[in-house]
């Protein structure tokens, strides 16, 4: 039975090898036919290229003949143009000489005319100089008269200024006397106000003392009756009286300090303006600092993002490599199991065919 099995396997192997050999010979024949076809097309392309090269050479020769004909015609045209330009140049030179001679004649006539005009100009300037001298003498006399009038006006102005200064001195003396009188009146008024204020303070002190005495007497009389309630009421009454006194003192102090508030208003405004400017500078500096900090944070976040992307790519590549290695190990394990199942040599199917 084993011999028949081996013969059967050998016949199957011979049949497989015959079929495989036929397939390989057919494949080689097909490859040779393709190679011959490719060589044939290559020769056809070579011959077509040679024909195109011959046609191109003929075309270039024809273009060269046409270029020679064009250059000959162009050279003849240029020579004719040069002869025409030379004749035109000689004609222009002749006309130039004619114009030169005419210009010299015109220049002689112009010089004669300029000499005559120069003589006339000298005569005119002599007459003008005489007239100018007469006018200047007249102007000098008028200037002397105006200078005399100016001195007269100057002396009158000095007299007027002396009178004005005397009047101003008198007005200043009167003003000083008035201001002295006003100062004395204001000082008297201030002294009366201070006296009234002292009297009011004395009255306030007496009222405080009377109030204190009343409170002490009231406390002594009502010590046994509802001490906590009466003490609270006494405190409220005392607080009301003290508030009235304080309000009166505050009103006096406000009258005294009103002029200080007026003078300090502009200083407060200036201080507020300076504070606004300083806050604006601090705000601009803070915003610039914040902008730089945000830019640095965004830059660091971008760097972190790029680093994270690099790590993700690296981890993906490592995962792909590990998966590939696991697949190869699994394939190797399956192949070893297949080889362990059929350890004897045979011409059966390839045990690695499932892995390919």
Secondary structure, DSSP 8 states (H G I E B T S, - for coil): -HHHHHHHHHHHHHHHHHHHHHHHHHHHHHHHHHHHHHHHHHHHHHHHHHHHHHHHHHHHHHHHHHHHHHHHHHHHHHHHHHHHHHHHHHHHHHHHHHHHHHHHHHHHHHHHHHHHHHHHHHHHHHHHHHHHHHHHHHHHHHHHHHHHHHHHHHHHHHHHHHHHHHHHHHHHHHHHHHHHHHHHHHHHHHHHHHHHHHHHHHHHHHHHHHHHHHHHHHHHHTSSS-HHHHHHHHHHHHHHHHHHHHHHHHHHHHHHHHHHHHHHHHHHHHHHHHHHHHHHHHHHHHHHHHHHHHHHHHHHHHHHHHHHHHHHHHHHHHHHHHHHHHHHHHHHHHHHHHHHH--S--SS--TTGGG-
